[in-house]
Amino acid sequence: RRRGREYLGWLCDQVGNKQGRISIDPTAREDVTLVPVPRECIGYVMGDKRKTLSRLEEDWETLIFFVDSRALPYSYREEDVEGLAIFGAEWGRAGTELKVMGAVETKIPQFFTERVGDYHYDGPWGVDTLPLPGDE
């Protein structure tokens, strides 16, 4: 119930805020995944009248808000990016994150993948990465 009230409060804040951003401290939460989105991709990621984000929310059972860029890790604060906060269950956040990253990669190739290495996540839930050679 507490999270539901927070989510509804943020939705109201977002509607009342001209910039459409909410302020959160992601380090104090376990139910959020932050994704940096380049400013030049925001329209593409959102879709017409937010349709793309709404579809992701429905498909993955998540809530998505743009957040104050101060919520992003320091490594992204110097870049021209906005923070996208994805709330929900871990599997839904992971699916939404990958879809958003794919959309960004479509518009700006290698925005995410240029920094990706061979990585295996040992925990109970996570994403493994395996870079492919340039011809694959």
Backbone as JSON Lines, residues from 0, in Angstrom:
{"i":0,"aa":"R","n":[0.81,-1.19,0.0],"ca":[0.0,0.0,0.0],"c":[0.86,1.26,0.0]}
{"i":1,"aa":"R","n":[1.95,1.21,0.79],"ca":[2.82,2.38,0.89],"c":[3.4,2.72,-0.48]}
{"i":2,"aa":"R","n":[3.88,1.7,-1.2],"ca":[4.45,1.95,-2.53],"c":[3.39,2.46,-3.49]}
{"i":3,"aa":"G","n":[2.2,1.91,-3.4],"ca":[1.11,2.36,-4.26],"c":[0.81,3.84,-4.06]}
{"i":4,"aa":"R","n":[0.82,4.27,-2.81],"ca":[0.6,5.69,-2.51],"c":[1.73,6.56,-3.07]}
{"i":5,"aa":"E","n":[2.97,6.06,-2.92],"ca":[4.11,6.8,-3.47],"c":[3.98,6.92,-4.98]}
{"i":6,"aa":"Y","n":[3.67,5.82,-5.65],"ca":[3.56,5.82,-7.1],"c":[2.48,6.8,-7.56]}
{"i":7,"aa":"L","n":[1.32,6.78,-6.89],"ca":[0.24,7.7,-7.24],"c":[0.65,9.15,-6.99]}
{"i":8,"aa":"G","n":[1.36,9.38,-5.89],"ca":[1.86,10.73,-5.61],"c":[2.8,11.21,-6.7]}
{"i":9,"aa":"W","n":[3.7,10.34,-7.15],"ca":[4.64,10.72,-8.21],"c":[3.91,10.98,-9.52]}
{"i":10,"aa":"L","n":[2.89,10.16,-9.8],"ca":[2.11,10.38,-11.01],"c":[1.46,11.75,-10.99]}
{"i":11,"aa":"C","n":[0.89,12.12,-9.86],"ca":[0.29,13.45,-9.72],"c":[1.35,14.54,-9.82]}
{"i":12,"aa":"D","n":[2.52,14.32,-9.2],"ca":[3.61,15.3,-9.28],"c":[4.07,15.48,-10.72]}
{"i":13,"aa":"Q","n":[4.15,14.38,-11.46],"ca":[4.61,14.44,-12.84],"c":[3.63,15.23,-13.71]}
{"i":14,"aa":"V","n":[2.35,15.03,-13.49],"ca":[1.33,15.75,-14.25],"c":[1.39,17.24,-13.93]}
{"i":15,"aa":"G","n":[1.6,17.58,-12.66],"ca":[1.63,18.98,-12.25],"c":[2.95,19.69,-12.52]}
{"i":16,"aa":"N","n":[3.99,18.94,-12.88],"ca":[5.31,19.5,-13.1],"c":[5.49,19.79,-14.58]}
{"i":17,"aa":"K","n":[5.85,21.02,-14.93],"ca":[6.0,21.39,-16.34],"c":[7.05,20.55,-17.06]}
{"i":18,"aa":"Q","n":[8.11,20.17,-16.35],"ca":[9.16,19.37,-16.97],"c":[8.83,17.89,-16.97]}
{"i":19,"aa":"G","n":[7.83,17.48,-16.21],"ca":[7.44,16.08,-16.18],"c":[8.43,15.17,-15.48]}
{"i":20,"aa":"R","n":[9.26,15.71,-14.6],"ca":[10.27,14.94,-13.89],"c":[9.89,14.8,-12.43]}
{"i":21,"aa":"I","n":[10.26,13.69,-11.82],"ca":[10.07,13.52,-10.39],"c":[11.44,13.47,-9.73]}
{"i":22,"aa":"S","n":[11.49,13.73,-8.44],"ca":[12.74,13.67,-7.68],"c":[12.67,12.48,-6.73]}
{"i":23,"aa":"I","n":[13.65,11.58,-6.84],"ca":[13.73,10.43,-5.95],"c":[15.18,10.21,-5.57]}
{"i":24,"aa":"D","n":[15.38,9.44,-4.52],"ca":[16.71,8.97,-4.14],"c":[16.74,7.47,-4.43]}
{"i":25,"aa":"P","n":[17.28,7.06,-5.58],"ca":[17.25,5.65,-5.95],"c":[18.08,4.75,-5.04]}
{"i":26,"aa":"T","n":[19.04,5.32,-4.33],"ca":[19.88,4.5,-3.45],"c":[19.09,4.0,-2.24]}
{"i":27,"aa":"A","n":[17.98,4.66,-1.93],"ca":[17.17,4.28,-0.77],"c":[16.04,3.32,-1.14]}
{"i":28,"aa":"R","n":[16.03,2.83,-2.39],"ca":[14.92,2.0,-2.85],"c":[15.43,0.69,-3.44]}
{"i":29,"aa":"E","n":[14.61,-0.34,-3.31],"ca":[14.93,-1.64,-3.9],"c":[14.06,-1.94,-5.11]}
{"i":30,"aa":"D","n":[13.09,-1.09,-5.39],"ca":[12.1,-1.36,-6.44],"c":[12.29,-0.5,-7.68]}
{"i":31,"aa":"V","n":[13.51,0.01,-7.9],"ca":[13.73,0.91,-9.03],"c":[14.99,0.53,-9.8]}
{"i":32,"aa":"T","n":[14.91,0.71,-11.11],"ca":[16.06,0.58,-12.0],"c":[16.15,1.89,-12.76]}
{"i":33,"aa":"L","n":[17.34,2.49,-12.78],"ca":[17.55,3.74,-13.51],"c":[18.25,3.45,-14.83]}
{"i":34,"aa":"V","n":[17.74,4.06,-15.89],"ca":[18.33,3.9,-17.21],"c":[18.63,5.29,-17.76]}
{"i":35,"aa":"P","n":[19.88,5.55,-18.15],"ca":[20.18,6.85,-18.77],"c":[19.67,6.87,-20.21]}
{"i":36,"aa":"V","n":[18.98,7.93,-20.57],"ca":[18.45,8.07,-21.94],"c":[18.98,9.38,-22.51]}
{"i":37,"aa":"P","n":[19.72,9.33,-23.63],"ca":[20.2,10.56,-24.24],"c":[19.03,11.49,-24.58]}
{"i":38,"aa":"R","n":[19.23,12.77,-24.36],"ca":[18.15,13.73,-24.6],"c":[17.62,13.65,-26.03]}
{"i":39,"aa":"E","n":[18.5,13.36,-26.99],"ca":[18.05,13.3,-28.38],"c":[17.19,12.07,-28.67]}
{"i":40,"aa":"C","n":[17.1,11.13,-27.73],"ca":[16.29,9.92,-27.91],"c":[15.0,9.94,-27.1]}
{"i":41,"aa":"I","n":[14.79,10.94,-26.29],"ca":[13.65,10.93,-25.38],"c":[12.32,10.8,-26.13]}
{"i":42,"aa":"G","n":[12.15,11.56,-27.18],"ca":[10.91,11.48,-27.96],"c":[10.7,10.09,-28.55]}
{"i":43,"aa":"Y","n":[11.77,9.48,-29.03],"ca":[11.68,8.14,-29.62],"c":[11.34,7.11,-28.55]}
{"i":44,"aa":"V","n":[11.96,7.21,-27.39],"ca":[11.7,6.27,-26.3],"c":[10.28,6.44,-25.75]}
{"i":45,"aa":"M","n":[9.82,7.69,-25.64],"ca":[8.48,7.95,-25.12],"c":[7.39,7.54,-26.11]}
{"i":46,"aa":"G","n":[7.61,7.84,-27.37],"ca":[6.58,7.62,-28.37],"c":[5.57,8.75,-28.38]}
{"i":47,"aa":"D","n":[4.7,8.75,-29.37],"ca":[3.68,9.78,-29.51],"c":[2.73,9.74,-28.31]}
{"i":48,"aa":"K","n":[2.61,10.85,-27.62],"ca":[1.75,10.98,-26.44],"c":[2.03,9.88,-25.41]}
{"i":49,"aa":"R","n":[3.32,9.51,-25.3],"ca":[3.79,8.55,-24.29],"c":[3.32,7.11,-24.55]}
{"i":50,"aa":"K","n":[2.91,6.82,-25.78],"ca":[2.36,5.5,-26.1],"c":[3.38,4.37,-25.91]}
{"i":51,"aa":"T","n":[4.63,4.61,-26.3],"ca":[5.64,3.56,-26.16],"c":[5.87,3.21,-24.69]}
{"i":52,"aa":"L","n":[6.01,4.24,-23.85],"ca":[6.21,3.97,-22.42],"c":[4.98,3.29,-21.82]}
{"i":53,"aa":"S","n":[3.81,3.71,-22.21],"ca":[2.58,3.09,-21.69],"c":[2.5,1.62,-22.07]}
{"i":54,"aa":"R","n":[2.9,1.3,-23.29],"ca":[2.89,-0.11,-23.72],"c":[3.9,-0.92,-22.92]}
{"i":55,"aa":"L","n":[5.09,-0.35,-22.69],"ca":[6.09,-1.05,-21.86],"c":[5.55,-1.27,-20.46]}
{"i":56,"aa":"E","n":[4.91,-0.26,-19.89],"ca":[4.33,-0.4,-18.54],"c":[3.31,-1.53,-18.51]}
{"i":57,"aa":"E","n":[2.48,-1.6,-19.53],"ca":[1.46,-2.64,-19.59],"c":[2.07,-4.02,-19.82]}
{"i":58,"aa":"D","n":[3.0,-4.12,-20.77],"ca":[3.6,-5.42,-21.11],"c":[4.42,-6.0,-19.97]}
{"i":59,"aa":"W","n":[5.13,-5.14,-19.24],"ca":[6.07,-5.61,-18.22],"c":[5.6,-5.34,-16.79]}
{"i":60,"aa":"E","n":[4.39,-4.8,-16.64],"ca":[3.82,-4.51,-15.32],"c":[4.74,-3.62,-14.48]}
{"i":61,"aa":"T","n":[5.12,-2.52,-15.09],"ca":[6.01,-1.56,-14.44],"c":[5.39,-0.17,-14.5]}
{"i":62,"aa":"L","n":[5.99,0.76,-13.77],"ca":[5.68,2.18,-13.87],"c":[6.97,2.89,-14.27]}
{"i":63,"aa":"I","n":[6.87,3.84,-15.19],"ca":[8.05,4.51,-15.73],"c":[7.89,6.02,-15.58]}
{"i":64,"aa":"F","n":[8.93,6.64,-15.02],"ca":[8.95,8.09,-14.86],"c":[10.31,8.62,-15.27]}
{"i":65,"aa":"F","n":[10.33,9.8,-15.88],"ca":[11.6,10.49,-16.03],"c":[11.9,11.18,-14.71]}
{"i":66,"aa":"V","n":[13.16,11.14,-14.31],"ca":[13.55,11.67,-13.01],"c":[14.58,12.78,-13.19]}
{"i":67,"aa":"D","n":[14.73,13.54,-12.15],"ca":[15.76,14.57,-12.08],"c":[17.11,13.9,-12.36]}
{"i":68,"aa":"S","n":[17.91,14.46,-13.23],"ca":[19.17,13.83,-13.63],"c":[20.15,13.65,-12.47]}
{"i":69,"aa":"R","n":[19.91,14.34,-11.34],"ca":[20.78,14.16,-10.17],"c":[20.65,12.75,-9.6]}
{"i":70,"aa":"A","n":[19.6,12.02,-9.98],"ca":[19.41,10.66,-9.5],"c":[20.32,9.67,-10.23]}
{"i":71,"aa":"L","n":[20.89,10.07,-11.36],"ca":[21.75,9.18,-12.14],"c":[23.11,9.01,-11.49]}
{"i":72,"aa":"P","n":[23.78,7.89,-11.78],"ca":[25.16,7.73,-11.3],"c":[26.05,8.85,-11.85]}
{"i":73,"aa":"Y","n":[27.09,9.18,-11.13],"ca":[27.98,10.26,-11.53],"c":[28.55,10.08,-12.93]}
{"i":74,"aa":"S","n":[28.79,8.85,-13.35],"ca":[29.39,8.62,-14.67],"c":[28.51,9.13,-15.81]}
{"i":75,"aa":"Y","n":[27.21,9.28,-15.59],"ca":[26.32,9.77,-16.64],"c":[25.95,11.24,-16.48]}
{"i":76,"aa":"R","n":[26.24,11.84,-15.37],"ca":[25.8,13.21,-15.13],"c":[26.45,14.22,-16.06]}
{"i":77,"aa":"E","n":[27.64,13.92,-16.55],"ca":[28.32,14.86,-17.44],"c":[27.83,14.74,-18.88]}
{"i":78,"aa":"E","n":[27.19,13.63,-19.2],"ca":[26.68,13.44,-20.55],"c":[25.32,14.12,-20.69]}
{"i":79,"aa":"D","n":[24.87,14.27,-21.9],"ca":[23.59,14.92,-22.19],"c":[22.48,13.87,-22.11]}
{"i":80,"aa":"V","n":[22.16,13.43,-20.88],"ca":[21.19,12.36,-20.7],"c":[20.15,12.74,-19.65]}
{"i":81,"aa":"E","n":[19.04,12.05,-19.7],"ca":[17.99,12.14,-18.69],"c":[17.87,10.78,-18.04]}
{"i":82,"aa":"G","n":[17.38,10.74,-16.83],"ca":[17.2,9.48,-16.12],"c":[15.78,8.96,-16.29]}
{"i":83,"aa":"L","n":[15.66,7.68,-16.59],"ca":[14.37,7.02,-16.69],"c":[14.3,6.03,-15.53]}
{"i":84,"aa":"A","n":[13.35,6.22,-14.64],"ca":[13.19,5.33,-13.49],"c":[12.1,4.32,-13.8]}
{"i":85,"aa":"I","n":[12.43,3.05,-13.62],"ca":[11.49,1.96,-13.87],"c":[11.2,1.3,-12.54]}
{"i":86,"aa":"F","n":[9.92,1.28,-12.16],"ca":[9.5,0.69,-10.89],"c":[8.69,-0.57,-11.14]}
{"i":87,"aa":"G","n":[8.86,-1.54,-10.26],"ca":[8.09,-2.78,-10.36],"c":[8.91,-3.96,-9.9]}
{"i":88,"aa":"A","n":[8.41,-5.16,-10.23],"ca":[9.13,-6.39,-9.9],"c":[10.43,-6.45,-10.7]}
{"i":89,"aa":"E","n":[11.38,-7.18,-10.17],"ca":[12.71,-7.25,-10.79],"c":[12.67,-7.72,-12.24]}
{"i":90,"aa":"W","n":[11.88,-8.77,-12.53],"ca":[11.81,-9.29,-13.9],"c":[11.2,-8.26,-14.84]}
{"i":91,"aa":"G","n":[10.19,-7.52,-14.38],"ca":[9.57,-6.5,-15.21],"c":[10.49,-5.33,-15.47]}
{"i":92,"aa":"R","n":[11.24,-4.94,-14.44],"ca":[12.21,-3.85,-14.61],"c":[13.29,-4.25,-15.6]}
{"i":93,"aa":"A","n":[13.76,-5.5,-15.51],"ca":[14.81,-5.96,-16.42],"c":[14.31,-5.97,-17.87]}
{"i":94,"aa":"G","n":[13.11,-6.47,-18.08],"ca":[12.55,-6.49,-19.44],"c":[12.36,-5.1,-20.0]}
{"i":95,"aa":"T","n":[11.84,-4.19,-19.18],"ca":[11.63,-2.81,-19.61],"c":[12.97,-2.14,-19.9]}
{"i":96,"aa":"E","n":[13.95,-2.37,-19.03],"ca":[15.28,-1.78,-19.22],"c":[15.87,-2.23,-20.55]}
{"i":97,"aa":"L","n":[15.79,-3.51,-20.86],"ca":[16.37,-4.01,-22.11],"c":[15.65,-3.43,-23.33]}
{"i":98,"aa":"K","n":[14.34,-3.27,-23.25],"ca":[13.59,-2.68,-24.36],"c":[13.98,-1.21,-24.56]}
{"i":99,"aa":"V","n":[14.14,-0.46,-23.47],"ca":[14.55,0.94,-23.57],"c":[15.96,1.02,-24.13]}
{"i":100,"aa":"M","n":[16.85,0.17,-23.64],"ca":[18.22,0.18,-24.14],"c":[18.25,-0.15,-25.64]}
{"i":101,"aa":"G","n":[17.42,-1.09,-26.07],"ca":[17.34,-1.43,-27.49],"c":[16.87,-0.24,-28.32]}
{"i":102,"aa":"A","n":[15.89,0.5,-27.81],"ca":[15.39,1.69,-28.52],"c":[16.49,2.73,-28.64]}
{"i":103,"aa":"V","n":[17.23,2.95,-27.55],"ca":[18.32,3.93,-27.59],"c":[19.4,3.47,-28.57]}
{"i":104,"aa":"E","n":[19.74,2.19,-28.56],"ca":[20.76,1.66,-29.47],"c":[20.34,1.81,-30.93]}
{"i":105,"aa":"T","n":[19.03,1.77,-31.2],"ca":[18.54,1.97,-32.56],"c":[18.84,3.38,-33.04]}
{"i":106,"aa":"K","n":[18.67,4.36,-32.16],"ca":[18.91,5.76,-32.52],"c":[20.38,6.17,-32.41]}
{"i":107,"aa":"I","n":[21.07,5.65,-31.39],"ca":[22.49,5.99,-31.18],"c":[23.25,4.68,-30.99]}
{"i":108,"aa":"P","n":[23.7,4.08,-32.09],"ca":[24.42,2.81,-31.97],"c":[25.6,2.9,-31.02]}
{"i":109,"aa":"Q","n":[25.74,1.89,-30.19],"ca":[26.83,1.7,-29.23],"c":[26.76,2.65,-28.03]}
{"i":110,"aa":"F","n":[25.63,3.29,-27.8],"ca":[25.51,4.12,-26.6],"c":[25.72,3.27,-25.36]}
{"i":111,"aa":"F","n":[25.12,2.1,-25.33],"ca":[25.3,1.17,-24.21],"c":[26.34,0.1,-24.52]}
{"i":112,"aa":"T","n":[26.35,-0.41,-25.73],"ca":[27.14,-1.6,-26.03],"c":[28.63,-1.36,-26.17]}
{"i":113,"aa":"E","n":[29.07,-0.12,-26.36],"ca":[30.51,0.09,-26.49],"c":[31.24,-0.2,-25.17]}
{"i":114,"aa":"R","n":[30.52,-0.16,-24.06],"ca":[31.13,-0.4,-22.75],"c":[30.87,-1.81,-22.22]}
{"i":115,"aa":"V","n":[30.21,-2.64,-23.01],"ca":[29.82,-3.96,-22.54],"c":[30.96,-4.96,-22.73]}
{"i":116,"aa":"G","n":[31.19,-5.74,-21.69],"ca":[32.19,-6.79,-21.77],"c":[31.54,-8.15,-21.53]}
{"i":117,"aa":"D","n":[32.34,-9.17,-21.47],"ca":[31.86,-10.52,-21.18],"c":[31.59,-10.59,-19.67]}
{"i":118,"aa":"Y","n":[30.34,-10.75,-19.31],"ca":[29.96,-10.69,-17.91],"c":[28.92,-11.77,-17.6]}
{"i":119,"aa":"H","n":[29.13,-12.49,-16.52],"ca":[28.16,-13.49,-16.05],"c":[27.73,-13.1,-14.65]}
{"i":120,"aa":"Y","n":[26.42,-12.93,-14.48],"ca":[25.87,-12.57,-13.18],"c":[25.66,-13.83,-12.36]}
{"i":121,"aa":"D","n":[26.23,-13.88,-11.16],"ca":[26.17,-15.08,-10.33],"c":[24.98,-15.12,-9.38]}
{"i":122,"aa":"G","n":[24.24,-14.05,-9.26],"ca":[23.11,-14.0,-8.34],"c":[21.91,-14.77,-8.86]}
{"i":123,"aa":"P","n":[20.83,-14.75,-8.1],"ca":[19.63,-15.49,-8.49],"c":[18.91,-14.87,-9.68]}
{"i":124,"aa":"W","n":[19.13,-13.59,-9.94],"ca":[18.46,-12.92,-11.05],"c":[19.4,-11.87,-11.6]}
{"i":125,"aa":"G","n":[19.57,-11.83,-12.91],"ca":[20.42,-10.82,-13.52],"c":[20.53,-11.02,-15.01]}
{"i":126,"aa":"V","n":[21.35,-10.21,-15.64],"ca":[21.54,-10.24,-17.07],"c":[23.0,-10.54,-17.35]}
{"i":127,"aa":"D","n":[23.24,-11.56,-18.18],"ca":[24.59,-11.87,-18.64],"c":[24.82,-11.14,-19.96]}
{"i":128,"aa":"T","n":[26.07,-10.78,-20.21],"ca":[26.4,-10.14,-21.49],"c":[27.55,-10.9,-22.15]}
{"i":129,"aa":"L","n":[27.51,-10.94,-23.46],"ca":[28.54,-11.58,-24.26],"c":[28.7,-10.77,-25.55]}
{"i":130,"aa":"P","n":[29.75,-9.97,-25.65],"ca":[29.95,-9.17,-26.86],"c":[30.17,-10.09,-28.06]}
{"i":131,"aa":"L","n":[29.58,-9.74,-29.18],"ca":[29.76,-10.48,-30.41],"c":[30.72,-9.73,-31.31]}
{"i":132,"aa":"P","n":[31.48,-10.44,-32.16],"ca":[32.37,-9.74,-33.09],"c":[31.55,-8.84,-34.01]}
{"i":133,"aa":"G","n":[32.21,-7.85,-34.58],"ca":[31.54,-6.85,-35.42],"c":[30.73,-7.41,-36.57]}
{"i":134,"aa":"D","n":[31.06,-8.6,-37.08],"ca":[30.32,-9.15,-38.22],"c":[29.11,-9.97,-37.81]}
{"i":135,"aa":"E","n":[28.79,-10.06,-36.52],"ca":[27.63,-10.85,-36.08],"c":[26.53,-9.98,-35.57]}
